Amino acid sequence: MLSLLIKSTETINCSEPTTDALITALKENIFGKTEIRPVINLKTPTNISVSFTLYGVLDVDEKAQKLNTFLWLNLYWNIEGLSWDPVECGTDRISLPRKQLWRPDIVIKEFIDENKVPDTYYVYVENTGKVTDDLPYHVISSCNLDIYTFPFDIQNCSFTFNSYQHTMLDVQLSIGIPVEESFKYSLEVMTTKGEWELVEMLAEKPTIPSQEMNNSRDALTYYIVLRRRATLYVVNLLIPSCFLIAVDLFSFLLPPQNMDRSAFKMTLILGYTVFLLLMNDLLPVTGNTLPLINAFFSLCLALMVASLLETILIINIQCGSNHYGPLPQWAKVFFLNYLAKLVFLSKKPSDQKCDPEEHRTETKHCDSVIESPQSEAVHKTPPALQELRKISHELLSIRQQVNQHFNTDESADQWVNLGQVIDRLLFGLYLIFLSVSFVTIVVVWLYWYNKTAFLI
């Protein structure tokens, strides 16, 4: 086994400055030694520098909690004891078959699927012994996706690099290039973004206590912060919903006694339901949390249904008023006096109708006036005057019937006024509840969005 180790730190010699001479010299030193780490002393850990470039965000699956990305992974390590003179050997670096050299078993901890990328076969070895291994990586990784603030959500996913088998005593990891440079270069080369944009890239190296180094594997964690582009969802979901709820709000201005407001509201609810069914594919599906936008849509639909129920109540009061009895006195005082002033609904000027007592007094007076002369001169009046008196009695009977009809109409008007007061009151409550609900949802949206951005 000792023959597999690098035996010295002397510079290898080339017979001539050609590739063949360099390959021949390298075969005697490093070729075929894939079983052992390229160190002089096995107690010396191999330092692996890790960096990567995010080339594309292929998919974000909220239901399966998966992130699908494409990376360019860069690994750097040194072969101890290997060096050559670039003048003597004709070059300062050479590409060698990957299978002929020892390679670290670096994996991504969150990796949950097969790496389906084309195979690459070569690595670069420099004259100082530095090995550069660049390879593509199709990463399908697990990520805790929080879509509560959808479509204004920010996702923070991690890539944890560590050796699959070697402990920290054998393999240690470090950041290859500054993460700021990786982030800047990723923004320049990203061609596949979809609805996501890269807003930040962070890195940290967890600290492992010395007493746990024998059993722990060194790790390096990169954080990929992605922000969803919300324009599509605002235009296709939020704005149409706001328009429909605004139409439902202003439908209170339709007079229920002249127009079928309930049919209009039912059509509006049907249209909103069809809209939600058509736009359902744009909404994320996950079992972890309920997005706030779903609560927003449910609130809009609930308000429309409540508005329809209110309209049914008002139409029932106003259209069935002729069959109701007189309005109770407490209802007159509470609704027609106090609440009417509260909702700025002025009382209708009373129709110029005779008071019932006045009608009865006048009727008695007329009867006495008519009957008095009739009792005094029944036999003295001519037939024409008697006919006039009969007509007068008939007119008084008609007038009494008309007075009773007026009394019934007055009761119906009071019920109609009651319906108008309730309609105006519920419209005000609807407007207040709608405003408070929307403001609350927007505040919660902004709070969680800023909180997520702050945690970044």
C-alpha positions as CSV (number, residue, x, y, z in Angstrom):
1,M,0.0,0.0,0.0
2,L,2.9,2.4,0.7
3,S,3.9,2.1,-2.9
4,L,0.6,3.9,-3.8
5,L,1.6,7.1,-1.9
6,I,3.4,10.0,-3.3
7,K,7.0,9.3,-2.2
8,S,8.7,12.7,-2.5
9,T,8.2,16.3,-3.3
10,E,10.9,16.4,-6.0
11,T,10.1,18.0,-9.3
12,I,9.5,15.4,-12.1
13,N,11.8,15.5,-15.1
14,C,10.8,15.4,-18.7
15,S,13.1,14.1,-21.4
16,E,11.9,16.7,-23.8
17,P,9.3,19.6,-23.8
18,T,6.6,17.5,-25.4
19,T,3.2,16.1,-24.3
20,D,4.4,12.5,-24.7
21,A,7.4,13.1,-22.4
22,L,5.2,14.7,-19.8
23,I,2.6,11.9,-20.0
24,T,5.4,9.3,-19.6
25,A,6.7,11.1,-16.5
26,L,3.2,11.5,-15.0
27,K,2.5,7.8,-15.4
28,E,5.3,7.0,-13.1
29,N,4.0,9.3,-10.4
30,I,0.2,9.6,-10.3
31,F,-1.4,7.5,-13.0
32,G,-3.5,4.6,-11.7
33,K,-3.3,5.7,-8.1
34,T,-7.1,6.2,-7.7
35,E,-7.4,4.1,-4.5
36,I,-5.7,6.5,-2.1
37,R,-5.7,10.2,-1.4
38,P,-2.8,12.0,-3.1
39,V,-0.9,12.9,0.1
40,I,2.5,12.0,1.4
41,N,1.2,11.3,4.8
42,L,-2.3,9.8,5.3
43,K,-2.7,11.9,8.4
44,T,-2.7,15.0,6.3
45,P,-6.2,16.0,5.2
46,T,-6.9,16.9,1.6
47,N,-8.4,20.3,1.2
48,I,-11.1,20.5,-1.5
49,S,-12.1,24.0,-2.7
50,V,-15.8,24.1,-3.9
51,S,-17.5,26.7,-5.9
52,F,-20.3,26.6,-8.5
53,T,-22.2,28.8,-10.9
54,L,-26.0,28.6,-11.1
55,Y,-26.7,28.3,-14.8
56,G,-30.5,27.9,-14.7
57,V,-33.6,27.4,-12.6
58,L,-35.5,24.7,-14.4
59,D,-38.5,24.2,-12.1
60,V,-39.9,24.8,-8.6
61,D,-42.3,22.2,-7.5
62,E,-44.3,23.4,-4.5
63,K,-46.3,20.3,-4.1
64,A,-43.3,17.9,-4.0
65,Q,-41.1,20.6,-2.3
66,K,-38.4,20.2,-5.0
67,L,-36.0,22.6,-6.6
68,N,-34.7,21.7,-10.1
69,T,-31.6,23.6,-11.1
70,F,-28.5,23.3,-13.3
71,L,-25.1,24.0,-12.0
72,W,-21.5,24.3,-13.1
73,L,-19.6,22.7,-10.3
74,N,-15.9,23.5,-9.7
75,L,-13.6,21.4,-7.5
76,Y,-10.0,22.2,-6.8
77,W,-7.4,20.1,-4.8
78,N,-3.7,19.5,-4.8
79,I,-1.6,16.3,-5.4
80,E,1.1,16.5,-2.9
81,G,4.6,16.1,-4.2
82,L,3.7,16.7,-7.8
83,S,5.3,19.4,-9.8
84,W,7.2,19.9,-13.0
85,D,9.1,22.6,-14.8
86,P,6.8,24.2,-17.4
87,V,9.8,25.1,-19.6
88,E,11.4,21.7,-19.4
89,C,8.1,19.9,-20.1
90,G,6.6,22.4,-22.6
91,T,3.4,23.3,-20.7
92,D,2.2,24.5,-17.3
93,R,-1.0,22.3,-17.3
94,I,-2.4,19.3,-19.1
95,S,-5.7,17.5,-19.3
96,L,-5.8,14.0,-18.1
97,P,-8.5,11.3,-18.0
98,R,-10.6,11.6,-14.9
99,K,-10.6,7.9,-14.2
100,Q,-6.8,7.8,-13.9
101,L,-6.8,10.1,-10.9
102,W,-8.1,10.1,-7.4
103,R,-11.3,12.2,-7.1
104,P,-13.1,13.3,-4.0
105,D,-16.6,11.9,-3.3
106,I,-18.3,15.3,-3.0
107,V,-22.1,15.1,-3.0
108,I,-24.9,17.5,-2.4
109,K,-26.8,16.5,0.8
110,E,-30.2,17.7,-0.5
111,F,-29.9,15.7,-3.7
112,I,-32.9,13.5,-4.2
113,D,-32.7,12.3,-7.8
114,E,-30.3,11.1,-10.5
115,N,-27.8,13.5,-12.0
116,K,-28.9,13.3,-15.7
117,V,-26.1,15.2,-17.4
118,P,-23.6,14.3,-20.2
119,D,-20.5,12.6,-18.9
120,T,-17.2,14.5,-18.9
121,Y,-13.9,12.6,-19.0
122,Y,-11.1,15.0,-18.3
123,V,-9.6,17.1,-15.6
124,Y,-6.8,19.7,-15.7
125,V,-3.6,19.2,-13.7
126,E,-1.2,22.2,-13.3
127,N,2.5,22.1,-12.9
128,T,2.1,22.9,-9.2
129,G,0.0,19.8,-8.6
130,K,-3.3,21.7,-8.5
131,V,-6.2,19.7,-10.0
132,T,-9.2,21.5,-11.5
133,D,-12.4,19.4,-12.0
134,D,-15.3,21.2,-13.7
135,L,-18.4,19.3,-14.4
136,P,-22.1,20.0,-15.0
137,Y,-24.6,19.1,-12.4
138,H,-28.4,18.7,-12.8
139,V,-29.6,19.1,-9.3
140,I,-33.0,18.0,-8.2
141,S,-32.9,18.9,-4.5
142,S,-35.3,19.0,-1.6
143,C,-36.2,22.5,-0.4
144,N,-38.6,23.8,2.2
145,L,-40.8,26.0,0.0
146,D,-43.0,28.5,1.9
147,I,-45.7,29.9,-0.4
148,Y,-47.7,31.7,2.3
149,T,-47.0,35.1,0.6
150,F,-47.6,33.8,-3.0
151,P,-47.2,35.4,-5.5
152,F,-44.8,37.7,-3.6
153,D,-42.8,34.9,-2.1
154,I,-39.1,34.6,-1.6
155,Q,-37.6,31.1,-1.4
156,N,-34.3,30.2,0.3
157,C,-32.9,26.9,-0.7
158,S,-29.6,25.3,0.4
159,F,-27.0,23.2,-1.3
160,T,-24.8,21.4,1.3
161,F,-21.6,20.0,-0.1
162,N,-19.9,17.2,1.9
163,S,-17.9,14.1,1.4
164,Y,-20.0,11.0,1.2
165,Q,-17.6,8.7,3.0
166,H,-14.5,10.6,4.2
167,T,-14.5,12.2,7.6
168,M,-13.2,15.6,8.5
169,L,-9.8,14.1,9.3
170,D,-9.4,13.0,5.7
171,V,-11.2,15.6,3.6
172,Q,-11.9,19.2,4.4
173,L,-13.9,21.7,2.4
174,S,-13.4,25.4,1.7
175,I,-14.9,28.1,-0.5
176,G,-13.2,28.1,-3.9
177,I,-14.0,31.7,-5.0
178,P,-15.8,34.4,-3.1
179,V,-19.5,33.9,-3.1
180,E,-20.0,37.4,-4.3
181,E,-18.2,36.6,-7.5
182,S,-20.2,33.4,-8.0
183,F,-23.4,35.4,-7.5
184,K,-22.3,38.0,-10.0
185,Y,-21.2,35.5,-12.6
186,S,-24.4,33.5,-12.1
187,L,-26.5,36.5,-13.0
188,E,-24.5,37.0,-16.2
189,V,-24.8,33.5,-17.5
190,M,-28.3,32.5,-16.3
191,T,-30.4,31.7,-19.4
192,T,-33.2,29.6,-17.9
193,K,-35.0,31.5,-15.2
194,G,-38.7,30.9,-15.8
195,E,-40.7,33.0,-13.3
196,W,-37.9,33.1,-10.8
197,E,-35.0,35.5,-10.4
198,L,-31.8,35.1,-8.4
199,V,-31.6,37.8,-5.7
200,E,-28.8,36.5,-3.5
201,M,-26.3,33.8,-3.0
202,L,-24.8,33.2,0.4
203,A,-22.3,30.6,1.9
204,E,-21.3,29.4,5.3
205,K,-19.1,26.7,6.7
206,P,-20.6,25.1,9.8
207,T,-18.3,24.8,12.8
208,I,-17.6,21.2,14.0
209,P,-16.3,20.6,17.5
210,S,-12.9,19.0,17.6
211,Q,-14.2,16.0,19.6
212,E,-16.6,15.2,16.8
213,M,-14.1,15.3,14.0
214,N,-13.5,11.6,14.0
215,N,-17.1,10.8,13.0
216,S,-18.3,14.1,11.3
217,R,-17.9,15.0,7.7
218,D,-16.9,18.5,6.8
219,A,-19.6,20.5,5.0
220,L,-20.0,23.7,3.1
221,T,-23.5,25.2,2.7
222,Y,-24.6,27.5,-0.1
223,Y,-27.9,29.4,0.1
224,I,-29.8,30.2,-3.1
225,V,-32.3,33.0,-2.7
226,L,-35.0,33.1,-5.4
227,R,-37.8,35.6,-5.8
228,R,-40.9,34.9,-7.8
229,R,-41.9,37.4,-10.6
230,A,-45.4,38.4,-9.5
231,T,-46.5,40.3,-12.6
232,L,-48.2,37.4,-14.2
233,Y,-50.3,36.6,-11.1
234,V,-51.1,40.2,-10.3
235,V,-52.5,40.8,-13.8
236,N,-54.3,37.4,-14.2
237,L,-55.5,36.8,-10.6
238,L,-55.5,39.8,-8.3
239,I,-56.6,42.6,-10.6
240,P,-59.6,40.7,-12.1
241,S,-60.7,39.6,-8.6
242,C,-60.6,43.2,-7.4
243,F,-62.6,44.3,-10.4
244,L,-65.3,41.7,-9.8
245,I,-65.6,42.5,-6.1
246,A,-65.8,46.2,-7.0
247,V,-68.6,45.5,-9.4
248,D,-70.4,43.6,-6.7
249,L,-69.9,46.5,-4.3
250,F,-71.4,49.1,-6.7
251,S,-74.3,46.8,-7.5
252,F,-75.8,48.0,-4.2
253,L,-76.6,51.2,-6.1
254,L,-79.1,49.4,-8.2
255,P,-82.7,50.0,-6.9
256,P,-84.0,46.6,-5.8
257,Q,-87.6,47.7,-6.4
258,N,-87.0,48.5,-10.1
259,M,-84.3,46.0,-11.1
260,D,-83.7,42.4,-10.4
261,R,-80.5,42.9,-8.4
262,S,-80.4,39.3,-7.2
263,A,-80.1,37.9,-10.8
264,F,-77.2,40.3,-11.4
265,K,-75.4,39.1,-8.3
266,M,-76.0,35.5,-9.1
267,T,-74.5,36.0,-12.5
268,L,-71.5,37.7,-10.9
269,I,-71.0,34.8,-8.5
270,L,-71.2,32.3,-11.3
271,G,-68.7,34.3,-13.4
272,Y,-66.3,34.5,-10.4
273,T,-66.5,30.8,-9.8
274,V,-65.7,30.1,-13.5
275,F,-62.8,32.5,-13.3
276,L,-61.4,30.7,-10.3
277,L,-61.7,27.3,-12.1
278,L,-59.9,28.6,-15.1
279,M,-57.1,30.2,-13.1
280,N,-56.7,27.3,-10.8
281,D,-53.6,26.0,-12.7
282,L,-51.8,29.2,-11.8
283,L,-52.2,28.6,-8.0
284,P,-49.5,26.6,-6.2
285,V,-50.5,23.3,-4.7
286,T,-49.0,22.2,-1.4
287,G,-50.0,20.5,1.8
288,N,-47.8,22.4,4.1
289,T,-49.3,25.9,4.2
290,L,-52.3,27.6,2.7
291,P,-51.3,30.6,0.6
292,L,-52.7,33.9,1.6
293,I,-54.1,34.5,-1.9
294,N,-56.4,31.5,-1.4
295,A,-57.8,33.2,1.7
296,F,-58.2,36.3,-0.5
297,F,-60.2,34.5,-3.1
298,S,-62.4,32.8,-0.5
299,L,-63.1,36.1,1.2
300,C,-64.1,37.6,-2.2
301,L,-66.5,34.7,-2.9
302,A,-67.9,34.9,0.7
303,L,-68.6,38.6,0.3
304,M,-70.4,38.1,-2.9
305,V,-72.6,35.3,-1.4
306,A,-73.3,37.6,1.6
307,S,-74.2,40.4,-0.8
308,L,-76.7,38.1,-2.6
309,L,-78.3,37.0,0.7
310,E,-78.7,40.6,1.7
311,T,-80.4,41.4,-1.6
312,I,-82.8,38.4,-1.1
313,L,-83.7,39.8,2.3
314,I,-84.3,43.3,1.0
315,I,-86.4,42.2,-1.9
316,N,-88.5,39.9,0.3
317,I,-89.2,42.9,2.7
318,Q,-90.1,45.3,-0.1
319,C,-92.1,43.0,-2.3
320,G,-94.0,41.3,0.5
321,S,-94.8,44.5,2.4
322,N,-98.5,44.5,1.2
323,H,-99.0,41.3,3.1
324,Y,-97.4,42.3,6.3
325,G,-99.2,43.9,9.2
326,P,-98.4,47.4,10.6
327,L,-94.7,48.0,11.4
328,P,-94.1,47.6,15.2
329,Q,-93.5,50.8,17.0
330,W,-90.0,49.9,18.2
331,A,-89.0,49.2,14.7
332,K,-90.3,52.6,13.6
333,V,-88.3,54.3,16.3
334,F,-85.1,52.3,15.9
335,F,-84.9,51.9,12.1
336,L,-86.9,54.8,10.7
337,N,-85.7,57.4,13.1
338,Y,-82.2,56.6,14.5
339,L,-80.7,54.2,11.9
340,A,-82.1,56.3,9.0
341,K,-80.2,59.3,10.3
342,L,-77.1,57.1,10.8
343,V,-77.0,56.0,7.2
344,F,-77.9,59.4,5.9
345,L,-81.3,58.3,4.5
346,S,-83.8,61.2,4.8
347,K,-87.5,60.4,5.5
348,K,-89.8,60.7,2.6
349,P,-92.2,63.7,2.8
350,S,-95.5,62.3,3.9
351,D,-98.1,62.1,1.3
352,Q,-100.9,64.6,1.6
353,K,-103.5,62.2,3.0
354,C,-106.3,63.0,5.4
355,D,-105.9,61.7,8.9
356,P,-108.3,58.8,9.6
357,E,-109.8,60.6,12.6
358,E,-110.3,63.6,10.4
359,H,-112.0,61.5,7.8
360,R,-114.3,59.9,10.3
361,T,-115.2,63.4,11.8
362,E,-115.8,64.8,8.4
363,T,-117.9,61.8,7.4
364,K,-120.1,62.1,10.5
365,H,-120.4,65.8,9.9
366,C,-121.4,65.3,6.3
367,D,-123.9,62.6,7.3
368,S,-125.4,64.9,9.9
369,V,-125.6,67.7,7.4
370,I,-127.3,65.5,4.9
371,E,-129.6,63.7,7.3
372,S,-130.6,66.8,9.2
373,P,-132.4,68.4,6.2
374,Q,-133.7,65.0,5.2
375,S,-135.4,64.5,8.6
376,E,-136.9,68.0,8.5
377,A,-138.3,67.9,5.0
378,V,-138.5,64.4,3.8
379,H,-141.8,65.0,2.0
380,K,-141.0,68.5,0.8
381,T,-137.9,67.7,-1.3
382,P,-138.3,67.1,-5.0
383,P,-137.1,63.8,-6.5
384,A,-134.0,65.3,-8.1
385,L,-132.7,66.4,-4.7
386,Q,-133.3,63.0,-3.3
387,E,-131.3,61.4,-6.0
388,L,-128.5,63.8,-5.3
389,R,-128.6,62.8,-1.6
390,K,-128.3,59.1,-2.6
391,I,-125.3,59.9,-4.8
392,S,-123.7,61.8,-1.9
393,H,-124.1,58.7,0.4
394,E,-122.5,56.5,-2.3
395,L,-119.6,59.0,-2.6
396,L,-119.0,58.9,1.1
397,S,-118.9,55.1,1.1
398,I,-116.3,55.2,-1.7
399,R,-114.3,57.7,0.2
400,Q,-114.2,55.5,3.3
401,Q,-112.9,52.6,1.1
402,V,-110.3,54.9,-0.3
403,N,-109.2,55.9,3.2
404,Q,-108.8,52.3,4.2
405,H,-106.7,51.7,1.1
406,F,-104.5,54.7,2.0
407,N,-104.0,53.3,5.5
408,T,-102.8,50.0,4.0
409,D,-100.4,51.9,1.6
410,E,-99.0,53.8,4.5
411,S,-98.1,50.5,6.3
412,A,-96.5,49.2,3.1
413,D,-94.5,52.3,2.7
414,Q,-93.1,51.9,6.2
415,W,-91.9,48.4,5.4
416,V,-90.4,49.7,2.1
417,N,-88.6,52.4,4.1
418,L,-87.4,49.8,6.5
419,G,-85.9,47.8,3.7
420,Q,-84.1,50.9,2.3
421,V,-82.6,51.6,5.7
422,I,-81.4,48.0,6.1
423,D,-80.1,48.0,2.6
424,R,-78.1,51.2,3.2
425,L,-76.9,49.9,6.5
426,L,-75.6,46.6,5.1
427,F,-74.0,48.4,2.2
428,G,-72.0,50.5,4.7
429,L,-71.1,47.5,6.7
430,Y,-70.1,45.6,3.5
431,L,-67.9,48.5,2.5
432,I,-66.2,48.8,5.9
433,F,-65.6,45.0,6.1
434,L,-64.3,44.9,2.6
435,S,-61.9,47.8,3.2
436,V,-60.6,46.4,6.5
437,S,-60.2,42.9,5.1
438,F,-58.2,44.1,2.1
439,V,-56.0,46.3,4.1
440,T,-55.3,43.5,6.6
441,I,-54.4,41.1,3.8
442,V,-52.1,43.7,2.2
443,V,-50.4,44.4,5.5
444,V,-49.9,40.7,6.2
445,W,-48.5,40.3,2.7
446,L,-46.0,43.1,3.2
447,Y,-45.1,41.9,6.7
448,W,-44.2,38.4,5.6
449,Y,-42.5,39.6,2.5
450,N,-40.3,42.0,4.4
451,K,-39.7,39.4,7.1
452,T,-38.5,36.9,4.5
453,A,-36.4,39.5,2.8
454,F,-34.9,40.5,6.2
455,L,-34.0,36.9,7.1
456,I,-32.0,36.7,3.9
